[in-house]
């Protein structure tokens, strides 16, 4: 059965099954190529007749994913082909018309370089719709087309895409049964980093009421000076001048080849003098840029100063984030004591006392295990805590969580790794999630996490105590979930004053 809804640009035809109205591939901005390439998102041209919204629209183009991750099928499978008309979104709604249901908008991850699409069975919004939520998943530009820096006010196109999608939701979601005044944005990895940045951006103010940051923070943004180095490196590989006109004229396949070559250079020669410290420490050549206009200042500094104070917030991480990147290719077994000490020193911590604290917390851990724990804290947990600390000073609610359930995959070595939260949140455990979650993940954990997200989006209360700096109450999600106060406080204290 099909159904038709009228948007501001024209009518769209979606499908109806099992009480859920589904619309896929609705454009929220014009194709960002041709004359629109390396420019802010442009409005969609209205159409006549009824536009089919029965299949996912094109996803943003990107280079090949590193084989150690891709070969293990540990990233979200995608059900769309790359294409120029990639600025589209998908909607799952329980009821159309003027019912004013809570709205949740998913911003996917992918290191700001890969993925960037809401078209995946991991992100199926049907369960949210059946629980009374209008669920939206979006695409946005990634890589050079999304985050190339071309001078003041000429950057952060991927973030501007996200804002354009949220503006589309504000203007159109009521026709799909959603309440434009009760929008929650949620995302994981680069999607969560995007949300940490959106909290700080003046142009995003008023577009969402609540936010959920899954494995992210407000720390990852680079200076214009660093971004200029990346731009110049890309232009050198392309053999063109570092201007919008010359780079925008480069064919897409050549652009993707140059991006892959640039990442290979970064991995092989991670020299801070060449790339800038923000790129080398994060290994993200494409990320939000503090350009002084679209992003006025470092996002975490803006949040500390009060930005995002009118938004209710959940922040959380998984306890073994880094294992997704160390275990599948066997790198965790190659870590030496010398490499571990060098990493600790590079993060600005005293080696002896730091390793003593981590060894006390992780008895019998190998050097690779300890590196994973240190990197998880440095890259994910500590920045997430700092975001929660900053936001907790506002008048709005702040909540903190950690996911502790450990995947049985790779003989249990993956642990509670990066991305393990997604299928629990969407309640999409099944065949498509087996490579990461195994064949028998705990459905009761999906029920618990999903219900908490639904409750938060509905009324701002996710069911556990609010976070503050005196107690640091944190919901630990596992097969038996419980609230813990200031988890792993000894390790947290090591990072005070660092970064």
C-alpha positions as CSV (number, residue, x, y, z in Angstrom):
1,X,0.0,0.0,0.0
2,X,1.2,3.5,-0.8
3,X,0.5,7.0,0.5
4,X,1.1,10.5,-0.7
5,X,2.2,13.5,1.4
6,X,2.6,17.1,0.2
7,X,5.9,18.9,1.0
8,X,6.7,22.5,0.3
9,X,8.4,21.5,-2.9
10,X,5.9,18.9,-4.1
11,X,4.2,15.7,-3.4
12,X,6.0,12.4,-2.5
13,X,4.7,8.9,-2.6
14,X,5.8,6.5,0.2
15,X,4.9,3.0,1.3
16,X,2.8,1.8,4.2
17,X,3.5,-1.6,5.9
18,X,2.8,-2.9,9.4
19,X,1.5,0.5,10.5
20,X,4.6,2.4,9.5
21,X,4.6,5.1,6.7
22,X,8.0,5.1,5.0
23,X,9.4,7.7,2.6
24,X,12.9,7.3,1.2
25,X,15.2,9.5,-0.8
26,X,13.4,12.8,-0.4
27,X,15.7,15.7,-1.5
28,X,16.3,18.4,1.1
29,X,18.8,20.4,-1.1
30,X,19.8,20.5,-4.7
31,X,22.5,18.2,-6.0
32,X,25.8,19.6,-4.7
33,X,27.8,19.1,-7.9
34,X,28.2,21.0,-11.1
35,X,27.6,24.7,-10.4
36,X,26.8,23.9,-6.8
37,X,30.0,22.0,-6.1
38,X,32.0,23.2,-3.1
39,X,29.3,25.7,-2.2
40,X,26.7,25.8,0.6
41,X,23.6,23.7,0.0
42,X,21.1,25.2,-2.4
43,X,17.3,25.0,-2.4
44,X,15.5,22.1,-4.1
45,X,13.7,23.0,-7.3
46,X,10.0,22.4,-6.9
47,X,8.5,19.5,-8.9
48,X,5.1,18.9,-10.4
49,X,3.3,15.6,-10.1
50,X,4.1,13.0,-7.4
51,X,7.7,12.1,-6.8
52,X,8.4,8.5,-5.9
53,X,9.9,8.0,-2.4
54,X,9.9,4.3,-2.3
55,X,13.6,3.6,-2.6
56,X,16.7,5.1,-1.0
57,X,18.3,8.0,-2.9
58,X,21.9,8.2,-3.9
59,X,24.6,8.3,-1.1
60,X,27.5,10.7,-1.1
61,X,30.6,9.4,-3.1
62,X,33.7,8.5,-1.1
63,X,37.0,6.6,-1.6
64,X,37.5,2.9,-0.8
65,X,37.3,2.1,3.0
66,X,40.5,0.7,4.5
67,X,40.4,-3.0,3.9
68,X,41.0,-4.1,7.5
69,X,37.6,-2.7,8.4
70,X,35.8,-3.2,5.1
71,X,36.7,-6.9,4.7
72,X,35.3,-7.8,8.1
73,X,31.9,-6.2,7.3
74,X,32.1,-4.2,10.6
75,X,30.7,-1.0,9.2
76,X,27.0,-0.3,8.5
77,X,26.0,-2.0,5.2
78,X,24.6,0.5,2.7
79,X,21.5,0.1,0.6
80,X,22.2,2.9,-1.9
81,X,24.5,3.7,-4.7
82,X,26.7,6.8,-4.9
83,X,25.4,9.7,-7.0
84,X,25.3,13.4,-7.4
85,X,21.8,13.9,-6.0
86,X,23.0,12.7,-2.6
87,X,21.4,15.4,-0.3
88,X,18.3,13.4,0.6
89,X,16.6,12.0,3.7
90,X,14.4,9.2,4.8
91,X,11.3,9.2,7.1
92,X,9.5,6.5,9.1
93,X,6.3,7.8,10.7
94,X,3.6,6.1,12.7
95,X,0.8,8.4,11.6
96,X,0.5,11.2,9.0
97,X,-1.2,14.5,9.4
98,X,-1.4,16.9,12.3
99,X,-0.7,14.5,15.2
100,X,2.6,16.2,16.3
101,X,4.7,13.2,17.3
102,X,8.3,13.6,18.6
103,X,10.9,13.7,15.9
104,X,14.3,12.1,15.9
105,X,16.9,13.0,13.2
106,X,19.8,10.6,12.8
107,X,23.2,11.9,11.6
108,X,25.4,9.0,10.5
109,X,29.1,8.7,11.1
110,X,32.1,7.7,8.9
111,X,35.1,9.7,10.0
112,X,33.8,12.7,7.9
113,X,35.3,10.8,4.9
114,X,33.3,7.6,4.4
115,X,29.6,6.5,4.7
116,X,27.7,9.7,5.4
117,X,24.4,8.1,4.5
118,X,21.2,7.3,6.3
119,X,20.5,4.3,4.0
120,X,21.4,1.2,6.0
121,X,19.5,-1.6,7.6
122,X,21.2,-0.7,10.9
123,X,19.3,2.6,10.8
124,X,15.9,1.3,9.9
125,X,13.5,3.6,11.7
126,X,10.5,1.3,11.9
127,X,10.9,0.4,15.5
128,X,11.1,4.1,16.5
129,X,7.9,4.7,14.4
130,X,6.1,1.9,16.1
131,X,7.0,3.5,19.4
132,X,5.4,6.8,18.4
133,X,8.5,8.6,17.0
134,X,8.8,10.2,13.5
135,X,12.3,9.0,12.7
136,X,14.5,10.7,10.0
137,X,17.9,9.6,8.7
138,X,19.9,12.0,6.5
139,X,22.8,12.1,4.1
140,X,25.4,14.8,4.0
141,X,28.6,15.6,2.0
142,X,31.8,14.0,3.3
143,X,35.5,14.1,2.4
144,X,36.8,17.1,0.3
145,X,33.4,17.9,-1.1
146,X,32.0,18.2,2.5
147,X,34.9,19.7,4.4
148,X,37.5,21.3,2.1
149,X,38.6,24.7,3.5
150,X,38.6,27.4,0.8
151,X,38.8,30.5,3.0
152,X,36.6,32.3,5.5
153,X,33.0,31.4,5.2
154,X,33.8,28.9,2.5
155,X,34.0,25.7,4.5
156,X,32.1,23.2,6.5
157,X,29.7,22.3,3.7
158,X,28.9,18.9,5.3
159,X,27.7,20.7,8.4
160,X,25.7,23.2,6.4
161,X,24.1,20.2,4.7
162,X,23.0,18.9,8.1
163,X,21.6,22.3,9.0
164,X,19.7,22.4,5.7
165,X,18.2,18.9,6.5
166,X,17.1,20.2,9.9
167,X,15.6,23.3,8.3
168,X,13.7,20.9,5.9
169,X,12.5,19.0,8.9
170,X,11.3,22.2,10.6
171,X,9.4,23.3,7.5
172,X,7.9,19.9,6.4
173,X,7.8,17.3,9.1
174,X,4.4,18.4,10.4
175,X,2.9,16.9,7.2
176,X,4.4,13.5,8.2
177,X,2.9,13.7,11.7
178,X,6.0,15.2,13.4
179,X,6.3,18.1,15.8
180,X,8.8,20.6,14.5
181,X,9.1,22.0,18.0
182,X,10.1,18.7,19.5
183,X,13.1,17.5,17.5
184,X,15.9,15.4,18.9
185,X,19.1,15.0,16.9
186,X,21.2,11.9,17.5
187,X,24.3,10.4,15.9
188,X,27.3,8.2,16.4
189,X,31.0,8.8,15.7
190,X,31.5,11.6,13.1
191,X,27.7,12.0,13.4
192,X,28.1,12.6,17.1
193,X,31.1,14.9,16.5
194,X,28.8,16.8,14.2
195,X,26.2,17.2,16.9
196,X,28.8,18.4,19.4
197,X,29.7,21.1,16.7
198,X,26.0,21.9,15.9
199,X,25.5,22.6,19.6
200,X,28.0,25.4,19.3
201,X,26.9,26.9,15.9
202,X,24.8,30.0,15.8
203,X,23.2,28.9,12.5
204,X,21.9,25.7,14.1
205,X,20.3,27.4,17.1
206,X,16.6,26.7,17.4
207,X,16.5,23.7,15.0
208,X,16.5,21.0,17.7
209,X,15.3,20.7,21.3
210,X,17.4,17.8,22.4
211,X,20.6,16.0,21.3
212,X,22.2,12.6,21.9
213,X,25.9,12.3,21.3
214,X,27.0,8.6,20.9
215,X,30.7,8.2,20.9
216,X,31.5,11.8,20.2
217,X,32.2,15.2,21.8
218,X,32.7,18.8,20.9
219,X,36.5,18.6,20.6
220,X,37.2,17.6,17.0
221,X,37.6,20.7,14.9
222,X,40.7,22.1,13.3
223,X,42.1,25.6,12.9
224,X,41.9,27.4,9.6
225,X,45.7,27.2,9.4
226,X,45.6,23.4,9.6
227,X,42.7,23.1,7.2
228,X,44.7,25.2,4.7
229,X,47.5,22.7,4.8
230,X,45.1,19.8,4.0
231,X,43.7,21.9,1.1
232,X,47.2,22.6,-0.3
233,X,48.1,18.9,0.0
234,X,45.0,17.9,-1.9
235,X,45.6,20.5,-4.6
236,X,49.2,19.3,-5.0
237,X,47.9,15.7,-5.5
238,X,45.4,17.0,-8.1
239,X,48.0,19.1,-9.8
240,X,45.8,22.3,-9.6
241,X,45.8,25.5,-7.7
242,X,44.2,25.5,-4.3
243,X,41.1,27.5,-5.3
244,X,37.4,26.7,-5.4
245,X,37.1,27.1,-9.1
246,X,40.1,24.8,-10.0
247,X,39.3,22.1,-7.5
248,X,35.5,22.1,-8.2
249,X,36.4,21.4,-11.9
250,X,38.2,18.2,-11.0
251,X,36.3,15.0,-12.1
252,X,34.8,13.1,-9.2
253,X,36.8,9.9,-9.7
254,X,40.0,11.8,-9.8
255,X,39.0,13.7,-6.6
256,X,38.4,10.4,-4.8
257,X,41.7,9.0,-5.9
258,X,43.5,12.0,-4.6
259,X,41.6,11.7,-1.3
260,X,42.7,8.1,-1.0
261,X,46.3,9.1,-1.7
262,X,46.2,11.9,0.8
263,X,45.0,9.5,3.5
264,X,47.7,7.0,2.6
265,X,50.3,9.8,3.0
266,X,48.9,10.8,6.4
267,X,49.0,7.2,7.7
268,X,52.6,6.7,6.4
269,X,54.0,10.1,7.4
270,X,52.0,11.5,10.3
271,X,54.2,14.5,10.7
272,X,52.6,17.4,12.7
273,X,54.8,19.9,10.9
274,X,53.3,18.9,7.6
275,X,49.7,18.2,8.5
276,X,49.0,20.1,11.7
277,X,48.6,18.7,15.2
278,X,44.8,18.4,15.0
279,X,45.0,16.1,11.9
280,X,47.8,13.9,13.2
281,X,46.3,13.3,16.6
282,X,42.9,12.5,15.2
283,X,43.9,11.0,11.9
284,X,41.0,13.0,10.4
285,X,42.1,15.1,7.4
286,X,38.5,16.1,6.9
287,X,36.7,17.6,9.9
288,X,34.9,20.7,11.0
289,X,37.0,23.9,10.6
290,X,37.0,26.8,13.0
291,X,36.7,29.4,10.2
292,X,35.6,32.3,12.4
293,X,32.3,32.6,10.7
294,X,30.3,29.3,10.3
295,X,32.1,27.9,13.3
296,X,33.2,31.0,15.3
297,X,35.4,29.2,17.8
298,X,36.4,25.8,19.0
299,X,33.1,24.0,19.7
300,X,33.9,22.8,23.2
301,X,35.0,26.4,24.1
302,X,31.6,27.7,22.8
303,X,29.8,25.1,24.9
304,X,31.8,26.0,28.0
305,X,30.7,29.6,27.3
306,X,27.1,28.6,27.3
307,X,26.3,27.6,23.7
308,X,23.7,24.8,23.5
309,X,22.6,25.6,27.0
310,X,18.9,25.5,25.9
311,X,19.2,21.9,24.6
312,X,18.7,18.8,26.7
313,X,21.7,16.4,26.2
314,X,22.7,12.8,26.5
315,X,26.4,12.0,26.1
316,X,28.0,8.6,26.1
317,X,30.6,6.2,24.9
318,X,31.4,2.5,24.7
319,X,34.0,1.1,27.1
320,X,36.2,-0.4,24.4
321,X,35.8,2.0,21.5
322,X,39.3,1.7,20.0
323,X,39.1,-2.1,19.7
324,X,37.2,-1.8,16.5
325,X,40.3,-0.4,14.9
326,X,42.9,-2.5,16.6
327,X,41.4,-6.0,16.8
328,X,40.2,-7.0,13.2
329,X,43.5,-6.5,11.5
330,X,45.6,-7.9,14.4
331,X,47.3,-4.6,15.2
332,X,46.5,-5.1,18.9
333,X,48.9,-8.0,19.1
334,X,51.7,-6.0,17.5
335,X,51.8,-3.2,20.1
336,X,55.1,-3.1,22.0
337,X,55.8,-1.7,25.4
338,X,57.9,1.0,23.7
339,X,55.0,2.0,21.4
340,X,52.6,2.1,24.4
341,X,54.9,4.4,26.3
342,X,55.4,6.6,23.3
343,X,51.6,7.0,22.9
344,X,51.1,7.9,26.5
345,X,53.9,10.5,26.2
346,X,52.4,11.9,23.0
347,X,49.1,12.4,24.8
348,X,50.8,14.6,27.4
349,X,50.7,12.1,30.3
350,X,53.5,11.0,32.6
351,X,54.3,7.5,31.4
352,X,55.1,5.6,34.7
353,X,52.2,6.8,36.8
354,X,49.8,6.6,33.9
355,X,50.6,3.0,33.0
356,X,50.6,2.0,36.7
357,X,47.0,3.3,37.0
358,X,45.8,1.6,33.8
359,X,47.5,-1.7,34.8
360,X,45.7,-1.5,38.2
361,X,42.4,-1.1,36.3
362,X,43.2,-3.8,33.8
363,X,45.1,-6.6,35.5
364,X,47.0,-9.0,33.1
365,X,46.4,-6.7,30.2
366,X,48.8,-6.8,27.2
367,X,50.5,-3.7,25.8
368,X,47.8,-3.7,23.1
369,X,45.0,-3.9,25.6
370,X,46.5,-1.0,27.6
371,X,46.9,1.1,24.4
372,X,43.3,0.4,23.5
373,X,42.2,1.6,27.0
374,X,44.3,4.7,26.9
375,X,43.2,5.6,23.3
376,X,39.6,5.0,24.2
377,X,39.9,7.5,27.0
378,X,41.9,10.0,25.1
379,X,39.8,10.1,21.9
380,X,36.3,9.3,23.2
381,X,35.6,9.1,26.9
382,X,37.5,12.1,28.3
383,X,36.2,14.5,25.6
384,X,32.7,13.2,26.1
385,X,33.0,13.8,29.9
386,X,34.3,17.3,29.2
387,X,31.2,18.0,27.0
388,X,28.9,16.7,29.8
389,X,30.8,18.7,32.4
390,X,30.5,21.9,30.3
391,X,26.8,21.4,29.5
392,X,25.9,20.4,33.1
393,X,26.4,24.0,34.1
394,X,23.5,25.0,31.9
395,X,19.8,25.1,33.0
396,X,19.0,22.2,30.6
397,X,19.2,18.5,31.5
398,X,22.5,16.5,31.0
399,X,22.7,12.7,31.1
400,X,25.7,10.4,30.8
401,X,25.9,6.8,29.8
402,X,28.4,4.1,28.9
403,X,27.8,0.8,27.0
404,X,29.6,-2.1,28.6
405,X,28.2,-5.1,26.7
406,X,31.1,-6.9,24.9
407,X,30.7,-8.5,21.5
408,X,31.6,-12.2,21.3
409,X,33.1,-11.6,17.8
410,X,36.9,-12.2,17.3
411,X,36.8,-14.6,20.3
412,X,35.5,-11.8,22.5
413,X,38.4,-9.5,21.7
414,X,36.2,-6.8,20.1
415,X,34.7,-5.9,23.5
416,X,32.3,-3.0,23.7
417,X,33.8,-1.5,20.6
418,X,33.0,1.6,18.5
419,X,29.6,1.4,16.8
420,X,28.3,-1.5,19.0
421,X,25.6,0.9,20.3
422,X,23.9,1.5,17.0
423,X,21.7,-1.6,16.6
424,X,20.8,-1.5,20.3
425,X,19.5,2.1,19.9
426,X,17.6,1.4,16.7
427,X,16.5,-2.1,17.9
428,X,17.6,-3.5,14.6
429,X,19.5,-6.7,15.8
430,X,19.3,-9.4,13.1
431,X,21.1,-10.8,10.1
432,X,22.6,-7.5,9.0
433,X,24.2,-6.9,12.3
434,X,25.8,-10.4,12.9
435,X,29.4,-9.5,11.9
436,X,29.7,-7.0,14.8
437,X,27.1,-8.3,17.3
438,X,27.2,-12.0,16.7
439,X,24.3,-14.4,16.3
440,X,22.7,-14.0,19.7
441,X,23.0,-10.5,21.1
442,X,20.9,-9.6,24.1
443,X,17.5,-8.3,22.9
444,X,16.7,-7.1,26.4
445,X,19.6,-4.6,26.1
446,X,18.2,-3.3,22.8
447,X,14.8,-3.0,24.5
448,X,16.3,-1.0,27.3
449,X,18.5,1.4,25.3
450,X,15.8,2.0,22.6
451,X,13.2,2.7,25.3
452,X,15.5,5.3,26.9
453,X,16.1,7.1,23.6
454,X,12.3,7.1,22.9
455,X,11.5,8.5,26.4
456,X,14.2,11.2,26.1
457,X,12.9,12.3,22.7
458,X,9.4,12.4,24.0
459,X,9.7,14.3,27.2
460,X,13.4,14.8,28.0
461,X,13.7,12.2,30.7
462,X,15.6,9.1,29.9
463,X,15.0,7.4,33.2
464,X,18.2,7.8,35.2
465,X,19.6,10.6,37.4
466,X,20.9,13.8,35.7
467,X,24.6,14.2,35.4
468,X,26.4,16.8,37.6
469,X,30.0,17.3,38.6
470,X,29.6,16.2,42.2
471,X,28.1,12.7,41.5
472,X,28.8,12.1,37.8
473,X,25.9,9.6,37.6
474,X,26.3,7.4,34.6
475,X,24.0,4.7,33.2
476,X,26.0,1.6,32.4
477,X,24.2,-0.4,29.8
478,X,24.7,-4.1,29.8
479,X,22.5,-7.2,30.0
480,X,21.9,-5.9,33.6
481,X,22.0,-2.1,33.4
482,X,22.7,0.1,36.4
483,X,23.6,3.6,37.4
484,X,27.3,4.0,38.6
485,X,28.9,7.2,39.9
486,X,32.0,8.5,38.3
487,X,33.1,5.2,36.6
488,X,36.9,4.6,36.4
489,X,37.5,7.8,38.3
490,X,41.2,7.1,38.8
491,X,41.9,7.0,35.0
492,X,39.6,10.1,34.5
493,X,41.7,12.0,37.1
494,X,44.9,11.4,35.1
495,X,43.6,13.5,32.3
496,X,42.8,16.6,34.3
497,X,44.5,19.5,32.7
498,X,45.4,17.6,29.6
499,X,44.1,18.9,26.3
